């Protein structure tokens, strides 16, 4: 109604600018629209009502920090404890909307897009490409969660405050905890929540929310990769080259729920490498650069898949310049499902903006990606 009213009042299509989670909302709107208007009118409606879509800092494949917020809390500067932040975050129906997921797993059904396929009630094997099982980490730089499972189960794993005050929890069990690792796919398909449901009272509720409101959503399973929407002009804009969290190590804290997990280490991506919080180099599959401090590069740059087989690349300083220090590469080969990195020089003291433009765009339709050094 907002788009249609704007068209009547202004006489032309709108510009859509979505930031972060707003891109997930806009994606859902586009899928919902397919069910609201006749299929033959869908493209026509988009052409008439939306001239361009600007995707700013979009977590196309999810954001790693949502894992931290779910398990141990993310205060984001608010004057609350991490446990309170965790309770607040997990009370939102959208708390799982930015969970990381695999780029190799898709939903095939046109309207009932489940990982599981089949009918609404049945749950089968996920519809994942073979590459999901041949590659490491679901295509992400590393496993997102490494967690020590307590050596006690059930209610005994959640002591009351009074019990904590009277016990030295480090010596409560002589058995060593088990460390498990989980990829993006295992987080988004519920495997992780099932694995810790005996140790965390939140997991069953989150698993129910995941299956009901995401896998079972009648419009869209949003925890699946997004193909380019059929909008005339798309500009994907995001920051790169900032230190960004891409993985965590969790362990039992010895405190009662909701503070029962503690982060023992963090894995960061920076300058094309992976490092732990202590500064040690970590093995994995880092990208050519890092993300925007919040969303990893792997997720932000998914929209490069929307570019065609030939791409024009331009790099220019973000600050004022006379044009002499611009670098241009035309008709660069771009393989499907592959990143594209320019062969250009970089001054260490200069912040650049790099433009990737589909050089073979269909007339009247354009796709462009803008990467801003140190942008947030």
C-alpha positions in Angstrom: 0.0 0.0 0.0 2.9 2.4 0.8 4.5 1.7 -2.6 1.2 2.1 -4.5 0.3 5.3 -2.6 3.7 6.7 -3.4 3.3 5.9 -7.1 0.0 7.7 -7.2 1.2 10.8 -5.3 4.6 11.1 -7.0 3.9 9.6 -10.4 7.0 7.4 -10.4 8.6 4.3 -8.8 10.3 4.4 -5.4 13.8 3.9 -4.2 14.2 1.2 -1.5 17.1 1.6 1.0 17.4 -1.3 3.4 20.0 -1.6 6.2 21.2 -4.7 7.9 18.1 -6.7 9.1 15.9 -4.5 7.0 17.2 -6.4 4.0 15.7 -9.6 5.4 12.4 -7.8 5.9 12.5 -6.5 2.3 13.3 -10.0 1.0 10.3 -11.4 2.9 8.1 -8.7 1.4 9.1 -9.6 -2.1 8.2 -13.3 -1.5 5.0 -12.3 0.2 4.1 -10.2 -2.8 4.2 -13.2 -5.0 1.3 -14.7 -3.1 -0.7 -11.5 -3.1 -0.8 -10.6 -6.8 -1.2 -12.7 -9.9 2.1 -14.3 -11.0 2.0 -12.6 -14.4 1.7 -9.2 -12.7 4.6 -9.7 -10.4 7.5 -8.3 -12.5 5.2 -5.6 -13.9 4.3 -4.5 -10.4 8.0 -4.3 -9.4 9.0 -2.4 -12.5 6.2 0.1 -11.9 6.7 0.6 -8.1 10.5 0.1 -7.4 13.1 1.8 -9.5 16.2 0.8 -7.4 17.0 -1.2 -4.3 20.0 -0.3 -2.1 21.1 -3.2 0.1 23.3 -1.6 2.8 25.3 -3.9 5.2 23.1 -6.8 4.4 23.7 -10.1 6.3 22.9 -12.1 3.2 24.1 -15.4 4.8 23.6 -14.3 8.4 25.8 -12.7 11.0 28.1 -14.5 13.5 27.4 -12.2 16.3 23.8 -13.4 16.5 25.3 -16.7 17.8 27.0 -14.8 20.6 23.8 -12.9 21.4 21.8 -16.2 21.6 24.2 -18.1 23.8 25.9 -15.5 26.1 24.3 -12.2 25.4 25.3 -9.0 23.4 24.8 -5.8 25.3 25.5 -3.5 22.4 26.5 -0.8 24.9 23.3 -1.0 26.9 23.7 -0.7 30.7 22.5 -4.3 31.3 24.3 -7.5 32.1 25.1 -10.0 29.4 22.6 -12.5 30.9 19.8 -9.9 30.8 20.8 -9.1 27.2 20.6 -12.8 26.3 17.1 -13.1 27.8 16.0 -9.9 25.9 17.5 -11.0 22.6 16.0 -14.5 22.8 12.6 -13.1 23.6 12.4 -11.6 20.1 10.8 -13.6 17.4 13.4 -12.2 15.0 16.3 -13.4 17.1 17.1 -16.3 14.7 16.6 -14.3 11.6 20.3 -13.4 11.3 21.6 -16.8 12.2 24.4 -18.0 9.9 23.5 -20.6 7.3 25.1 -22.5 4.5 25.3 -21.1 1.0 25.0 -24.7 -0.4 21.6 -25.5 1.1 18.4 -24.3 -0.6 14.7 -24.8 -0.5 13.2 -26.1 -3.7 9.5 -25.8 -3.1 8.1 -22.7 -4.7 5.9 -21.6 -1.8 6.7 -24.0 1.1 10.4 -23.5 1.2 11.7 -25.9 3.8 15.2 -27.1 4.3 13.5 -30.5 4.8 11.4 -30.5 1.7 8.2 -32.5 1.4 5.0 -31.5 3.2 4.5 -29.1 6.0 4.7 -31.8 8.7 7.4 -34.0 7.3 11.1 -33.3 7.9 13.6 -35.0 5.7 17.2 -34.6 4.7 18.2 -31.0 3.9 18.3 -30.1 0.2 22.1 -29.3 0.2 24.5 -29.5 -2.7 27.2 -32.2 -2.6 29.7 -29.3 -2.1 28.3 -28.8 1.4 29.6 -32.1 2.4 32.8 -31.9 0.4 33.9 -28.5 1.7 34.7 -27.4 5.2 32.6 -25.1 7.4 29.6 -24.8 5.0 31.6 -22.4 2.9 32.4 -20.1 5.9 35.9 -19.3 7.1 35.7 -21.6 10.1 33.3 -23.5 12.4 31.2 -20.9 14.0 30.7 -22.6 17.3 33.1 -24.7 19.4 31.5 -25.6 22.7 32.4 -27.7 25.7 29.5 -29.8 26.8 29.2 -30.1 30.6 29.8 -33.5 32.2 26.4 -33.2 34.0 22.9 -33.2 32.4 19.5 -31.9 32.9 18.5 -29.6 35.8 21.8 -30.3 37.6 23.5 -28.4 34.9 21.7 -25.2 36.0 22.4 -24.6 39.7 20.5 -22.1 41.7 22.3 -19.0 42.8 22.4 -20.4 46.4 24.0 -23.6 45.1 26.7 -21.7 43.3 27.5 -19.7 46.4 28.2 -23.0 48.3 30.0 -25.0 45.7 33.3 -24.9 44.0 32.0 -25.7 40.5 35.3 -26.4 39.1 35.6 -29.6 41.1 32.0 -30.8 40.9 32.8 -33.5 38.4 36.0 -35.3 37.7 35.0 -36.2 34.1 36.3 -34.0 31.3 33.8 -32.1 29.2 33.3 -32.9 25.6 34.1 -30.3 22.9 31.9 -30.2 19.9 32.1 -28.0 16.8 29.2 -26.8 14.6 29.1 -25.3 11.1 26.7 -22.7 9.8 24.4 -25.4 8.4 24.3 -27.2 11.7 23.3 -24.0 13.4 20.5 -23.1 11.0 19.1 -26.6 10.6 18.7 -27.0 14.4 21.4 -29.6 14.9 23.2 -27.4 17.4 20.2 -26.6 19.5 19.4 -30.3 19.7 22.9 -31.1 20.8 22.7 -28.8 23.8 19.1 -29.2 24.8 20.1 -31.4 27.8 22.4 -28.6 29.0 20.6 -25.4 28.3 16.9 -24.6 29.1 16.7 -22.1 26.2 17.5 -24.5 23.4 14.2 -26.3 23.2 12.3 -23.1 22.9 14.7 -21.7 20.3 14.4 -25.0 18.4 10.6 -24.8 18.4 10.9 -21.2 17.2 13.3 -22.2 14.4 11.1 -25.0 13.1 7.8 -23.1 13.4 8.6 -19.6 12.3 11.5 -20.2 9.9 11.6 -23.7 8.4 7.8 -23.8 8.5 7.1 -20.3 7.4 4.4 -20.4 4.7 6.0 -17.6 2.6 9.7 -18.2 2.9 12.4 -20.1 4.8 14.7 -17.1 5.2 17.7 -19.3 6.2 18.4 -20.1 2.6 20.6 -18.2 0.0 18.9 -15.3 -1.8 18.9 -15.1 -5.6 18.9 -11.7 -7.2 15.4 -10.2 -7.0 13.9 -9.1 -10.3 14.3 -5.4 -9.6 15.5 -3.0 -12.3 18.5 -1.6 -10.4 20.3 -3.1 -7.4 23.2 -1.6 -5.5 24.8 -3.7 -2.8 26.9 -1.5 -0.4 29.0 -2.6 2.5 32.1 -2.0 4.5 35.2 -4.3 4.4 38.7 -4.6 6.0 37.6 -4.3 9.6 38.3 -6.8 12.4 35.2 -9.1 12.4 34.1 -12.0 14.6 33.7 -15.2 12.7 33.7 -17.9 15.4 33.5 -18.6 19.1 34.6 -21.0 21.8 32.1 -21.5 24.6 32.4 -23.4 27.9 30.2 -23.8 31.0 30.6 -20.9 33.3 29.5 -22.5 36.5 26.9 -19.9 36.9 23.1 -20.4 36.7 21.1 -19.7 33.6 21.1 -17.3 31.7 24.8 -16.9 32.5 25.6 -20.5 32.1 27.9 -20.1 29.1 31.1 -18.1 28.9 33.1 -17.2 25.8 36.6 -18.6 26.2 38.0 -17.5 22.8 37.0 -15.6 19.7 38.1 -16.1 16.1 38.5 -12.9 14.0 38.9 -12.3 10.3 41.3 -9.5 9.4 43.5 -8.8 6.4 42.7 -12.1 4.7 43.7 -14.2 7.8 42.0 -15.7 10.8 43.3 -14.9 14.3 42.2 -15.9 17.8 41.6 -13.3 20.5 45.0 -14.1 22.0 46.6 -13.3 18.6 47.3 -16.8 17.4 46.9 -17.7 13.7 43.9 -20.0 13.1 43.5 -22.5 10.2 40.5 -22.1 8.0 39.2 -20.6 4.8 39.5 -16.8 5.2 38.3 -14.5 2.4 40.5 -12.0 0.6 39.5 -9.4 3.2 37.3 -9.0 6.3 33.9 -7.7 7.1 32.4 -4.5 8.5 33.1 -5.4 12.2 29.6 -6.9 12.6 28.9 -9.0 9.5 31.6 -11.2 8.1 32.8 -10.6 4.5 31.6 -14.0 3.4 28.0 -12.9 4.2 28.2 -9.3 3.0 29.7 -10.2 -0.3 27.1 -12.9 -1.3 25.5 -10.3 -3.6 28.6 -10.5 -5.8 26.9 -13.7 -7.1 24.3 -11.4 -8.6 26.9 -10.0 -11.0 27.1 -11.4 -14.5 30.1 -13.2 -16.2 31.7 -9.9 -17.2 32.3 -7.2 -14.6 33.8 -3.7 -14.8 35.8 -2.8 -11.7 36.7 0.8 -10.6 38.7 1.7 -7.5 39.0 5.3 -6.2 40.0 7.0 -3.0 37.1 7.8 -0.7 38.6 11.3 -0.1 38.6 14.1 -2.6 40.8 13.3 -5.6 41.5 14.6 -9.1 40.9 11.3 -10.9 44.5 10.5 -11.6 44.6 7.9 -8.9 41.6 5.9 -10.1 42.1 2.3 -11.3 39.9 0.6 -13.8 39.5 -2.9 -15.1 37.0 -3.6 -17.8 35.2 -6.9 -18.6 36.8 -8.9 -15.9 35.9 -12.6 -16.0 33.6 -13.6 -13.2 32.9 -17.3 -12.4 29.5 -18.2 -11.1 29.4 -18.8 -7.3 33.0 -17.4 -7.0 34.3 -14.2 -5.5 35.8 -11.6 -7.7 38.9 -9.7 -6.5 40.5 -6.8 -8.4 44.2 -6.9 -9.4 44.8 -3.4 -8.3 47.4 -1.6 -6.1 46.6 -0.3 -2.7 48.3 2.5 -0.7 48.3 1.5 3.0 47.2 5.0 4.1 44.4 5.5 1.7 40.8 4.3 2.2 39.2 3.2 -1.1 35.8 2.5 -2.5 35.7 -0.3 -5.1 32.9 -0.5 -7.6 31.9 -3.7 -9.3 29.4 -3.3 -12.1 27.9 -5.9 -14.3 29.2 -5.0 -17.8 26.6 -7.1 -19.6 23.5 -6.0 -17.8 20.2 -6.5 -19.5 19.1 -3.0 -20.9 17.2 -1.3 -18.2 18.5 -3.5 -15.4 21.7 -2.9 -13.5 23.6 -4.7 -10.7 26.5 -3.0 -8.8 28.4 -3.8 -5.7 30.2 -1.1 -3.7 32.9 -2.1 -1.2 34.0 0.7 1.2 37.3 0.2 3.1 36.7 0.5 6.9 33.0 1.3 6.2 30.5 0.3 8.9 
